[in-house]
C-alpha cells in the first residue's frame, strides 16, 4: 500500500516500495514523462519534473526502502519550478516537510498558507 503524507496544501510525500506503488505515485504524469523519470531514477538515483498544466513540481529519489516522491502544487511557472528544484537538488541534506515548505516559499515568494499566485491590483489614477 502506497504511503502518503500531506504536509499542507502544497507539499505531499509518497513513499513507494514497489514498482506498482511508484506508478501510482506518478500516475498524474503523462506516460512518456513517467518513463523518463524511471530512466533518470535508474541511472542517477533521482529525477525531477515540472507538470505545467497541473502546476506541480516533482522530485523523485531512491532511498533504502524504495522511492520518495515529493510533489509541490501551485508552482505557477517553469521559472518557479526551476528555482524550487534547483534548491532541492543543492540541499545536501534529507528533505523534510518543513524544508520542502520553506523551499516552496523561497522559490515562489508565496507562503504555503496562501499558495495561489494572484495578480496585484492595478492602481487607477484619480485625476
N, CA, C and O atoms as CSV, one atom per row, in Angstrom:
chain,resi,resn,atom,element,x,y,z
A,1,UNK,N,N,0.832,-1.172,0.000
A,1,UNK,CA,C,0.000,0.000,0.000
A,1,UNK,C,C,0.885,1.246,0.000
A,1,UNK,O,O,1.806,1.352,0.810
A,2,UNK,N,N,0.612,2.179,-0.895
A,2,UNK,CA,C,1.381,3.404,-1.034
A,2,UNK,C,C,1.169,4.287,0.190
A,2,UNK,O,O,0.038,4.628,0.539
A,3,UNK,N,N,2.275,4.651,0.836
A,3,UNK,CA,C,2.200,5.555,1.988
A,3,UNK,C,C,2.304,6.982,1.474
A,3,UNK,O,O,3.218,7.310,0.717
A,4,UNK,N,N,1.357,7.840,1.887
A,4,UNK,CA,C,1.426,9.246,1.526
A,4,UNK,C,C,1.272,10.105,2.772
A,4,UNK,O,O,0.590,9.736,3.729
A,5,UNK,N,N,1.917,11.242,2.732
A,5,UNK,CA,C,1.791,12.220,3.816
A,5,UNK,C,C,1.613,13.583,3.177
A,5,UNK,O,O,2.420,14.013,2.353
A,6,UNK,N,N,0.542,14.254,3.571
A,6,UNK,CA,C,0.281,15.603,3.105
A,6,UNK,C,C,0.668,16.555,4.227
A,6,UNK,O,O,0.107,16.496,5.321
A,7,UNK,N,N,1.621,17.427,3.954
A,7,UNK,CA,C,2.120,18.348,4.969
A,7,UNK,C,C,1.282,19.622,5.053
A,7,UNK,O,O,1.127,20.201,6.128
A,8,UNK,N,N,0.744,20.052,3.914
A,8,UNK,CA,C,-0.091,21.251,3.827
A,8,UNK,C,C,-0.740,21.256,2.447
A,8,UNK,O,O,-0.698,20.243,1.749
A,9,UNK,N,N,-1.334,22.366,2.043
A,9,UNK,CA,C,-1.998,22.407,0.734
A,9,UNK,C,C,-1.031,22.291,-0.434
A,9,UNK,O,O,-1.457,22.036,-1.560
A,10,UNK,N,N,0.257,22.473,-0.188
A,10,UNK,CA,C,1.258,22.493,-1.252
A,10,UNK,C,C,2.078,21.208,-1.317
A,10,UNK,O,O,2.224,20.628,-2.393
A,11,UNK,N,N,2.610,20.758,-0.194
A,11,UNK,CA,C,3.636,19.701,-0.149
A,11,UNK,C,C,3.035,18.350,0.188
A,11,UNK,O,O,2.273,18.203,1.143
A,12,UNK,N,N,3.400,17.365,-0.628
A,12,UNK,CA,C,2.952,15.984,-0.403
A,12,UNK,C,C,4.129,15.049,-0.644
A,12,UNK,O,O,4.935,15.272,-1.548
A,13,UNK,N,N,4.222,14.014,0.160
A,13,UNK,CA,C,5.251,12.986,0.024
A,13,UNK,C,C,4.579,11.638,-0.132
A,13,UNK,O,O,3.640,11.313,0.596
A,14,UNK,N,N,5.064,10.853,-1.085
A,14,UNK,CA,C,4.626,9.466,-1.244
A,14,UNK,C,C,5.871,8.585,-1.155
A,14,UNK,O,O,6.900,8.883,-1.762
A,15,UNK,N,N,5.763,7.502,-0.393
A,15,UNK,CA,C,6.853,6.535,-0.286
A,15,UNK,C,C,6.429,5.260,-0.994
A,15,UNK,O,O,5.523,4.558,-0.544
A,16,UNK,N,N,7.083,4.972,-2.092
A,16,UNK,CA,C,6.754,3.806,-2.903
A,16,UNK,C,C,7.782,2.708,-2.646
A,16,UNK,O,O,8.986,2.939,-2.752
A,17,UNK,N,N,7.303,1.518,-2.310
A,17,UNK,CA,C,8.228,0.412,-2.071
A,17,UNK,C,C,8.143,-0.662,-3.150
A,17,UNK,O,O,8.897,-1.635,-3.111
A,18,UNK,N,N,7.239,-0.501,-4.110
A,18,UNK,CA,C,7.134,-1.439,-5.233
A,18,UNK,C,C,6.983,-0.635,-6.526
A,18,UNK,O,O,6.614,0.538,-6.483
A,19,UNK,N,N,7.265,-1.257,-7.676
A,19,UNK,CA,C,7.057,-0.560,-8.945
A,19,UNK,C,C,5.601,-0.111,-9.138
A,19,UNK,O,O,5.356,0.960,-9.692
A,20,UNK,N,N,4.645,-0.913,-8.690
A,20,UNK,CA,C,3.237,-0.523,-8.818
A,20,UNK,C,C,2.926,0.721,-8.002
A,20,UNK,O,O,2.189,1.596,-8.455
A,21,UNK,N,N,3.489,0.802,-6.790
A,21,UNK,CA,C,3.280,1.976,-5.955
A,21,UNK,C,C,3.923,3.212,-6.582
A,21,UNK,O,O,3.352,4.302,-6.529
A,22,UNK,N,N,5.108,3.050,-7.176
A,22,UNK,CA,C,5.749,4.166,-7.860
A,22,UNK,C,C,4.871,4.636,-9.021
A,22,UNK,O,O,4.691,5.836,-9.225
A,23,UNK,N,N,4.335,3.699,-9.767
A,23,UNK,CA,C,3.424,4.048,-10.851
A,23,UNK,C,C,2.209,4.806,-10.352
A,23,UNK,O,O,1.751,5.753,-10.991
A,24,UNK,N,N,1.691,4.388,-9.209
A,24,UNK,CA,C,0.542,5.074,-8.605
A,24,UNK,C,C,0.913,6.500,-8.188
A,24,UNK,O,O,0.139,7.433,-8.402
A,25,UNK,N,N,2.091,6.667,-7.597
A,25,UNK,CA,C,2.531,7.993,-7.144
A,25,UNK,C,C,2.757,8.946,-8.310
A,25,UNK,O,O,2.555,10.153,-8.184
A,26,UNK,N,N,3.177,8.396,-9.447
A,26,UNK,CA,C,3.458,9.220,-10.629
A,26,UNK,C,C,2.323,9.212,-11.642
A,26,UNK,O,O,2.478,9.740,-12.744
A,27,UNK,N,N,1.193,8.629,-11.291
A,27,UNK,CA,C,0.068,8.480,-12.221
A,27,UNK,C,C,-0.396,9.782,-12.872
A,27,UNK,O,O,-0.811,9.748,-14.031
A,28,UNK,N,N,-0.348,10.924,-12.190
A,28,UNK,CA,C,-0.799,12.150,-12.861
A,28,UNK,C,C,0.062,12.575,-14.049
A,28,UNK,O,O,-0.400,13.324,-14.910
A,29,UNK,N,N,1.304,12.106,-14.101
A,29,UNK,CA,C,2.197,12.487,-15.191
A,29,UNK,C,C,1.895,11.693,-16.453
A,29,UNK,O,O,1.482,10.537,-16.367
A,30,UNK,N,N,2.094,12.294,-17.630
A,30,UNK,CA,C,1.915,11.556,-18.886
A,30,UNK,C,C,2.862,10.356,-18.961
A,30,UNK,O,O,3.925,10.359,-18.340
A,31,UNK,N,N,2.475,9.344,-19.715
A,31,UNK,CA,C,3.244,8.098,-19.811
A,31,UNK,C,C,4.710,8.342,-20.160
A,31,UNK,O,O,5.595,7.788,-19.508
A,32,UNK,N,N,4.980,9.152,-21.164
A,32,UNK,CA,C,6.354,9.406,-21.581
A,32,UNK,C,C,7.184,10.069,-20.490
A,32,UNK,O,O,8.378,9.800,-20.360
A,33,UNK,N,N,6.551,10.931,-19.712
A,33,UNK,CA,C,7.247,11.605,-18.614
A,33,UNK,C,C,7.558,10.598,-17.516
A,33,UNK,O,O,8.650,10.615,-16.948
A,34,UNK,N,N,6.596,9.716,-17.212
A,34,UNK,CA,C,6.849,8.666,-16.207
A,34,UNK,C,C,8.022,7.796,-16.635
A,34,UNK,O,O,8.857,7.423,-15.811
A,35,UNK,N,N,8.086,7.471,-17.927
A,35,UNK,CA,C,9.188,6.663,-18.441
A,35,UNK,C,C,10.515,7.394,-18.251
A,35,UNK,O,O,11.502,6.783,-17.841
A,36,UNK,N,N,10.552,8.690,-18.543
A,36,UNK,CA,C,11.762,9.487,-18.353
A,36,UNK,C,C,12.185,9.534,-16.898
A,36,UNK,O,O,13.376,9.459,-16.595
A,37,UNK,N,N,11.220,9.657,-15.989
A,37,UNK,CA,C,11.521,9.648,-14.555
A,37,UNK,C,C,12.144,8.310,-14.172
A,37,UNK,O,O,13.135,8.269,-13.443
A,38,UNK,N,N,11.565,7.220,-14.662
A,38,UNK,CA,C,12.088,5.885,-14.348
A,38,UNK,C,C,13.523,5.730,-14.860
A,38,UNK,O,O,14.368,5.161,-14.169
A,39,UNK,N,N,13.799,6.229,-16.058
A,39,UNK,CA,C,15.163,6.140,-16.613
A,39,UNK,C,C,16.142,6.960,-15.774
A,39,UNK,O,O,17.225,6.479,-15.441
A,40,UNK,N,N,15.769,8.199,-15.430
A,40,UNK,CA,C,16.644,9.040,-14.605
A,40,UNK,C,C,16.867,8.419,-13.233
A,40,UNK,O,O,17.979,8.438,-12.706
A,41,UNK,N,N,15.813,7.876,-12.668
A,41,UNK,CA,C,15.909,7.249,-11.353
A,41,UNK,C,C,16.855,6.055,-11.398
A,41,UNK,O,O,17.655,5.854,-10.484
A,42,UNK,N,N,16.761,5.267,-12.463
A,42,UNK,CA,C,17.623,4.101,-12.619
A,42,UNK,C,C,19.081,4.508,-12.800
A,42,UNK,O,O,19.974,3.868,-12.245
A,43,UNK,N,N,19.332,5.568,-13.571
A,43,UNK,CA,C,20.705,5.985,-13.871
A,43,UNK,C,C,21.333,6.834,-12.768
A,43,UNK,O,O,22.501,6.643,-12.428
A,44,UNK,N,N,20.567,7.767,-12.210
A,44,UNK,CA,C,21.144,8.734,-11.274
A,44,UNK,C,C,20.625,8.608,-9.851
A,44,UNK,O,O,21.163,9.237,-8.940
A,45,UNK,N,N,19.592,7.809,-9.649
A,45,UNK,CA,C,19.022,7.675,-8.313
A,45,UNK,C,C,18.067,8.793,-7.937
A,45,UNK,O,O,17.557,8.837,-6.817
A,46,UNK,N,N,17.827,9.704,-8.886
A,46,UNK,CA,C,16.887,10.795,-8.645
A,46,UNK,C,C,16.379,11.344,-9.976
A,46,UNK,O,O,16.985,11.141,-11.028
A,47,UNK,N,N,15.258,12.037,-9.899
A,47,UNK,CA,C,14.674,12.664,-11.089
A,47,UNK,C,C,13.840,13.847,-10.619
A,47,UNK,O,O,13.397,13.899,-9.471
A,48,UNK,N,N,13.636,14.787,-11.521
A,48,UNK,CA,C,12.745,15.903,-11.214
A,48,UNK,C,C,12.034,16.336,-12.485
A,48,UNK,O,O,12.601,16.305,-13.577
A,49,UNK,N,N,10.789,16.739,-12.320
A,49,UNK,CA,C,9.957,17.136,-13.451
A,49,UNK,C,C,9.004,18.240,-13.018
A,49,UNK,O,O,8.701,18.406,-11.836
A,50,UNK,N,N,8.538,18.995,-14.020
A,50,UNK,CA,C,7.514,20.009,-13.793
A,50,UNK,C,C,6.345,19.699,-14.704
A,50,UNK,O,O,6.520,19.542,-15.912
A,51,UNK,N,N,5.161,19.609,-14.140
A,51,UNK,CA,C,3.932,19.358,-14.883
A,51,UNK,C,C,3.194,20.694,-14.985
A,51,UNK,O,O,2.440,21.075,-14.090
A,52,UNK,N,N,3.428,21.391,-16.090
A,52,UNK,CA,C,2.883,22.734,-16.279
A,52,UNK,C,C,1.354,22.784,-16.223
A,52,UNK,O,O,0.811,23.629,-15.511
A,53,UNK,N,N,0.638,21.916,-16.944
A,53,UNK,CA,C,-0.831,22.007,-16.900
A,53,UNK,C,C,-1.416,21.833,-15.495
A,53,UNK,O,O,-2.447,22.426,-15.176
A,54,UNK,N,N,-0.772,21.038,-14.669
A,54,UNK,CA,C,-1.280,20.805,-13.308
A,54,UNK,C,C,-0.575,21.675,-12.259
A,54,UNK,O,O,-0.916,21.637,-11.077
A,55,UNK,N,N,0.414,22.459,-12.711
A,55,UNK,CA,C,1.199,23.327,-11.830
A,55,UNK,C,C,1.789,22.552,-10.652
A,55,UNK,O,O,1.676,22.966,-9.498
A,56,UNK,N,N,2.425,21.411,-10.968
A,56,UNK,CA,C,3.057,20.569,-9.951
A,56,UNK,C,C,4.517,20.320,-10.303
A,56,UNK,O,O,4.856,20.052,-11.455
A,57,UNK,N,N,5.370,20.414,-9.294
A,57,UNK,CA,C,6.781,20.051,-9.443
A,57,UNK,C,C,7.005,18.761,-8.673
A,57,UNK,O,O,6.452,18.569,-7.590
A,58,UNK,N,N,7.823,17.873,-9.240
A,58,UNK,CA,C,8.108,16.576,-8.632
A,58,UNK,C,C,9.607,16.413,-8.429
A,58,UNK,O,O,10.411,16.785,-9.284
A,59,UNK,N,N,9.966,15.850,-7.280
A,59,UNK,CA,C,11.341,15.417,-7.033
A,59,UNK,C,C,11.251,13.973,-6.554
A,59,UNK,O,O,10.604,13.681,-5.548
A,60,UNK,N,N,11.898,13.086,-7.275
A,60,UNK,CA,C,11.825,11.646,-7.012
A,60,UNK,C,C,13.235,11.157,-6.705
A,60,UNK,O,O,14.173,11.438,-7.451
A,61,UNK,N,N,13.379,10.417,-5.594
A,61,UNK,CA,C,14.713,9.926,-5.246
A,61,UNK,C,C,14.631,8.547,-4.609
A,61,UNK,O,O,13.682,8.220,-3.897
A,62,UNK,N,N,15.655,7.754,-4.888
A,62,UNK,CA,C,15.761,6.427,-4.279
A,62,UNK,C,C,16.195,6.572,-2.829
A,62,UNK,O,O,16.941,7.485,-2.477
A,63,UNK,N,N,15.721,5.668,-2.006
A,63,UNK,CA,C,16.198,5.590,-0.627
A,63,UNK,C,C,16.203,4.120,-0.224
A,63,UNK,O,O,15.838,3.261,-1.026
A,64,UNK,N,N,16.607,3.824,0.993
A,64,UNK,CA,C,16.808,2.442,1.436
A,64,UNK,C,C,15.590,1.544,1.252
A,64,UNK,O,O,15.736,0.358,0.956
A,65,UNK,N,N,14.413,2.085,1.421
A,65,UNK,CA,C,13.206,1.266,1.406
A,65,UNK,C,C,12.350,1.468,0.167
A,65,UNK,O,O,11.192,1.052,0.156
A,66,UNK,N,N,12.881,2.091,-0.870
A,66,UNK,CA,C,12.114,2.305,-2.084
A,66,UNK,C,C,12.400,3.654,-2.704
A,66,UNK,O,O,13.553,4.029,-2.918
A,67,UNK,N,N,11.322,4.382,-2.991
A,67,UNK,CA,C,11.444,5.657,-3.693
A,67,UNK,C,C,10.575,6.697,-2.993
A,67,UNK,O,O,9.429,6.429,-2.632
A,68,UNK,N,N,11.143,7.889,-2.808
A,68,UNK,CA,C,10.388,9.024,-2.282
A,68,UNK,C,C,9.924,9.871,-3.457
A,68,UNK,O,O,10.707,10.187,-4.353
A,69,UNK,N,N,8.654,10.233,-3.448
A,69,UNK,CA,C,8.105,11.111,-4.482
A,69,UNK,C,C,7.559,12.350,-3.776
A,69,UNK,O,O,6.507,12.301,-3.139
A,70,UNK,N,N,8.285,13.457,-3.896
A,70,UNK,CA,C,7.848,14.732,-3.344
A,70,UNK,C,C,7.097,15.486,-4.425
A,70,UNK,O,O,7.525,15.516,-5.579
A,71,UNK,N,N,5.972,16.099,-4.053
A,71,UNK,CA,C,5.191,16.878,-5.018
A,71,UNK,C,C,4.814,18.213,-4.392
A,71,UNK,O,O,4.356,18.284,-3.251
A,72,UNK,N,N,5.022,19.270,-5.173
A,72,UNK,CA,C,4.606,20.607,-4.783
A,72,UNK,C,C,3.513,21.063,-5.743
A,72,UNK,O,O,3.714,21.048,-6.958
A,73,UNK,N,N,2.384,21.459,-5.227
A,73,UNK,CA,C,1.301,22.028,-6.034
A,73,UNK,C,C,1.440,23.550,-6.055
A,73,UNK,O,O,2.195,24.124,-5.269
A,74,UNK,N,N,0.711,24.190,-6.953
A,74,UNK,CA,C,0.672,25.651,-7.077
A,74,UNK,C,C,2.015,26.240,-7.509
A,74,UNK,O,O,2.339,27.374,-7.156
A,75,UNK,N,N,2.780,25.485,-8.257
A,75,UNK,CA,C,4.019,26.004,-8.834
A,75,UNK,C,C,3.612,26.574,-10.195
A,75,UNK,O,O,3.349,25.831,-11.140
A,76,UNK,N,N,3.567,27.909,-10.275
A,76,UNK,CA,C,2.861,28.582,-11.365
A,76,UNK,C,C,3.635,28.746,-12.670
A,76,UNK,O,O,3.046,29.154,-13.671
A,77,UNK,N,N,4.938,28.441,-12.695
A,77,UNK,CA,C,5.697,28.656,-13.927
A,77,UNK,C,C,6.935,27.762,-13.963
A,77,UNK,O,O,7.336,27.167,-12.962
A,78,UNK,N,N,7.523,27.693,-15.159
A,78,UNK,CA,C,8.783,26.952,-15.307
A,78,UNK,C,C,9.886,27.612,-14.471
A,78,UNK,O,O,10.743,26.922,-13.919
A,79,UNK,N,N,9.863,28.933,-14.379
A,79,UNK,CA,C,10.872,29.627,-13.574
A,79,UNK,C,C,10.765,29.229,-12.108
A,79,UNK,O,O,11.776,28.928,-11.472
A,80,UNK,N,N,9.546,29.224,-11.565
A,80,UNK,CA,C,9.363,28.817,-10.173
A,80,UNK,C,C,9.812,27.374,-9.973
A,80,UNK,O,O,10.496,27.056,-9.000
A,81,UNK,N,N,9.424,26.513,-10.892
A,81,UNK,CA,C,9.806,25.095,-10.791
A,81,UNK,C,C,11.319,24.942,-10.845
A,81,UNK,O,O,11.891,24.160,-10.086
A,82,UNK,N,N,11.968,25.681,-11.733
A,82,UNK,CA,C,13.425,25.609,-11.837
A,82,UNK,C,C,14.118,26.025,-10.555
A,82,UNK,O,O,15.054,25.368,-10.100
A,83,UNK,N,N,13.645,27.133,-9.972
A,83,UNK,CA,C,14.239,27.582,-8.707
A,83,UNK,C,C,14.004,26.557,-7.604
A,83,UNK,O,O,14.922,26.216,-6.858
A,84,UNK,N,N,12.766,26.066,-7.504
A,84,UNK,CA,C,12.408,25.098,-6.465
A,84,UNK,C,C,13.249,23.836,-6.585
A,84,UNK,O,O,13.843,23.384,-5.606
A,85,UNK,N,N,13.299,23.277,-7.768
A,85,UNK,CA,C,14.017,22.017,-7.953
A,85,UNK,C,C,15.524,22.200,-7.808
A,85,UNK,O,O,16.205,21.292,-7.331
A,86,UNK,N,N,16.063,23.354,-8.207
A,86,UNK,CA,C,17.487,23.622,-8.009
A,86,UNK,C,C,17.813,23.681,-6.517
A,86,UNK,O,O,18.858,23.192,-6.088
A,87,UNK,N,N,16.920,24.279,-5.729
A,87,UNK,CA,C,17.140,24.338,-4.279
A,87,UNK,C,C,17.119,22.942,-3.670
A,87,UNK,O,O,17.915,22.632,-2.784
A,88,UNK,N,N,16.202,22.102,-4.147
A,88,UNK,CA,C,16.114,20.737,-3.620
A,88,UNK,C,C,17.381,19.959,-3.951
A,88,UNK,O,O,17.953,19.298,-3.084
A,89,UNK,N,N,17.817,20.038,-5.201
A,89,UNK,CA,C,18.998,19.289,-5.635
A,89,UNK,C,C,20.244,19.738,-4.882
A,89,UNK,O,O,21.100,18.918,-4.551
A,90,UNK,N,N,20.350,21.036,-4.610
A,90,UNK,CA,C,21.556,21.548,-3.944
A,90,UNK,C,C,21.452,21.525,-2.421
A,90,UNK,O,O,22.354,22.012,-1.740
A,91,UNK,N,N,20.393,20.979,-1.887
A,91,UNK,CA,C,20.144,20.990,-0.451
A,91,UNK,C,C,21.271,20.340,0.349
A,91,UNK,O,O,21.720,20.902,1.349
A,92,UNK,N,N,21.730,19.174,-0.074
A,92,UNK,CA,C,22.809,18.497,0.636
A,92,UNK,C,C,22.387,17.841,1.937
A,92,UNK,O,O,23.240,17.444,2.730
A,93,UNK,N,N,21.099,17.721,2.170
A,93,UNK,CA,C,20.566,17.078,3.373
A,93,UNK,C,C,19.247,16.422,3.001
A,93,UNK,O,O,18.646,16.771,1.984
A,94,UNK,N,N,18.793,15.483,3.806
A,94,UNK,CA,C,17.497,14.867,3.504
A,94,UNK,C,C,16.372,15.903,3.522
A,94,UNK,O,O,16.362,16.811,4.353
A,95,UNK,N,N,15.452,15.755,2.619
A,95,UNK,CA,C,14.309,16.657,2.517
A,95,UNK,C,C,13.288,16.300,3.589
A,95,UNK,O,O,13.009,15.124,3.819
A,96,UNK,N,N,12.743,17.297,4.232
A,96,UNK,CA,C,11.677,17.121,5.223
A,96,UNK,C,C,10.490,17.962,4.793
A,96,UNK,O,O,10.616,18.807,3.906
A,97,UNK,N,N,9.349,17.742,5.407
A,97,UNK,CA,C,8.168,18.538,5.097
A,97,UNK,C,C,8.390,20.016,5.369
A,97,UNK,O,O,7.963,20.871,4.592
A,98,UNK,N,N,9.057,20.312,6.473
A,98,UNK,CA,C,9.342,21.715,6.819
A,98,UNK,C,C,10.263,22.355,5.786
A,98,UNK,O,O,10.034,23.483,5.349
A,99,UNK,N,N,11.312,21.621,5.399
A,99,UNK,CA,C,12.248,22.140,4.403
A,99,UNK,C,C,11.560,22.292,3.051
A,99,UNK,O,O,11.770,23.292,2.366
A,100,UNK,N,N,10.751,21.331,2.661
A,100,UNK,CA,C,10.036,21.399,1.386
A,100,UNK,C,C,9.101,22.606,1.353
A,100,UNK,O,O,8.963,23.254,0.315
A,101,UNK,N,N,8.468,22.907,2.468
A,101,UNK,CA,C,7.582,24.075,2.545
A,101,UNK,C,C,8.381,25.369,2.455
A,101,UNK,O,O,7.972,26.308,1.772
A,102,UNK,N,N,9.513,25.421,3.137
A,102,UNK,CA,C,10.366,26.606,3.103
A,102,UNK,C,C,10.906,26.842,1.688
A,102,UNK,O,O,10.967,27.981,1.226
A,103,UNK,N,N,11.294,25.766,1.010
A,103,UNK,CA,C,11.802,25.880,-0.357
A,103,UNK,C,C,10.712,26.413,-1.282
A,103,UNK,O,O,10.994,27.239,-2.151
A,104,UNK,N,N,9.473,25.953,-1.109
A,104,UNK,CA,C,8.370,26.487,-1.910
A,104,UNK,C,C,8.269,27.997,-1.723
A,104,UNK,O,O,8.159,28.740,-2.699
A,105,UNK,N,N,8.305,28.448,-0.475
A,105,UNK,CA,C,8.186,29.878,-0.180
A,105,UNK,C,C,9.325,30.672,-0.816
A,105,UNK,O,O,9.098,31.746,-1.374
A,106,UNK,N,N,10.540,30.151,-0.733
A,106,UNK,CA,C,11.687,30.852,-1.310
A,106,UNK,C,C,11.620,30.887,-2.837
A,106,UNK,O,O,11.961,31.899,-3.450
A,107,UNK,N,N,11.188,29.798,-3.445
A,107,UNK,CA,C,11.170,29.707,-4.906
A,107,UNK,C,C,10.032,30.497,-5.532
A,107,UNK,O,O,10.177,31.020,-6.637
A,108,UNK,N,N,8.903,30.589,-4.841
A,108,UNK,CA,C,7.713,31.214,-5.426
A,108,UNK,C,C,7.393,32.589,-4.848
A,108,UNK,O,O,6.609,33.344,-5.424
A,109,UNK,N,N,7.993,32.903,-3.725
A,109,UNK,CA,C,7.690,34.143,-2.994
A,109,UNK,C,C,6.244,34.162,-2.512
A,109,UNK,O,O,5.611,35.213,-2.421
A,110,UNK,N,N,5.738,32.962,-2.205
A,110,UNK,CA,C,4.400,32.807,-1.624
A,110,UNK,C,C,4.504,31.847,-0.452
A,110,UNK,O,O,5.425,31.033,-0.388
A,111,UNK,N,N,3.581,31.941,0.453
A,111,UNK,CA,C,3.560,31.042,1.604
A,111,UNK,C,C,2.692,29.827,1.283
A,111,UNK,O,O,1.810,29.896,0.427
A,112,UNK,N,N,2.945,28.722,1.972
A,112,UNK,CA,C,2.125,27.529,1.763
A,112,UNK,C,C,0.694,27.764,2.245
A,112,UNK,O,O,-0.223,27.067,1.810
A,113,UNK,N,N,0.491,28.739,3.139
A,113,UNK,CA,C,-0.864,29.056,3.609
A,113,UNK,C,C,-1.658,29.822,2.552
A,113,UNK,O,O,-2.887,29.768,2.548
A,114,UNK,N,N,-0.966,30.539,1.648
A,114,UNK,CA,C,-1.590,31.297,0.557
A,114,UNK,C,C,-0.822,31.008,-0.726
A,114,UNK,O,O,-0.114,31.879,-1.233
A,115,UNK,N,N,-0.955,29.790,-1.258
A,115,UNK,CA,C,-0.052,29.369,-2.336
A,115,UNK,C,C,-0.433,29.819,-3.739
A,115,UNK,O,O,0.389,29.733,-4.652
A,116,UNK,N,N,-1.651,30.293,-3.934
A,116,UNK,CA,C,-2.107,30.598,-5.289
A,116,UNK,C,C,-1.576,31.955,-5.721
A,116,UNK,O,O,-1.721,32.951,-5.012
A,117,UNK,N,N,-0.958,31.977,-6.900
A,117,UNK,CA,C,-0.440,33.229,-7.448
A,117,UNK,C,C,-1.614,34.131,-7.814
A,117,UNK,O,O,-2.535,33.700,-8.508
A,118,UNK,N,N,-1.588,35.358,-7.362
A,118,UNK,CA,C,-2.642,36.312,-7.679
A,118,UNK,C,C,-2.022,37.533,-8.326
A,118,UNK,O,O,-0.834,37.810,-8.162
A,119,UNK,N,N,-2.829,38.241,-9.049
A,119,UNK,CA,C,-2.363,39.473,-9.674
A,119,UNK,C,C,-2.487,40.618,-8.684
A,119,UNK,O,O,-3.463,40.710,-7.939
A,120,UNK,N,N,-1.492,41.485,-8.686
A,120,UNK,CA,C,-1.562,42.676,-7.862
A,120,UNK,C,C,-2.618,43.601,-8.477
A,120,UNK,O,O,-2.677,43.731,-9.699
A,121,UNK,N,N,-3.439,44.234,-7.662
A,121,UNK,CA,C,-4.412,45.159,-8.224
A,121,UNK,C,C,-3.702,46.367,-8.842
A,121,UNK,O,O,-2.731,46.879,-8.285
A,122,UNK,N,N,-4.191,46.808,-9.983
A,122,UNK,CA,C,-3.624,47.964,-10.656
A,122,UNK,C,C,-4.192,49.229,-10.036
A,122,UNK,O,O,-5.394,49.330,-9.793
A,123,UNK,N,N,-3.330,50.177,-9.786
A,123,UNK,CA,C,-3.796,51.450,-9.245
A,123,UNK,C,C,-4.456,52.237,-10.361
A,123,UNK,O,O,-3.915,52.360,-11.460
A,124,UNK,N,N,-5.597,52.751,-10.073
A,124,UNK,CA,C,-6.325,53.576,-11.048
A,124,UNK,C,C,-6.114,55.032,-10.641
A,124,UNK,O,O,-6.515,55.453,-9.556
A,125,UNK,N,N,-5.473,55.796,-11.536
A,125,UNK,CA,C,-5.224,57.196,-11.186
A,125,UNK,C,C,-6.541,57.964,-11.064
A,125,UNK,O,O,-7.442,57.820,-11.891
A,126,UNK,N,N,-6.628,58.762,-10.042
A,126,UNK,CA,C,-7.815,59.590,-9.828
A,126,UNK,C,C,-7.472,61.008,-10.265
A,126,UNK,O,O,-6.963,61.793,-9.465
A,127,UNK,N,N,-7.739,61.342,-11.503
A,127,UNK,CA,C,-7.430,62.691,-11.956
A,127,UNK,C,C,-8.621,63.447,-12.441
A,127,UNK,O,O,-8.494,64.601,-12.851
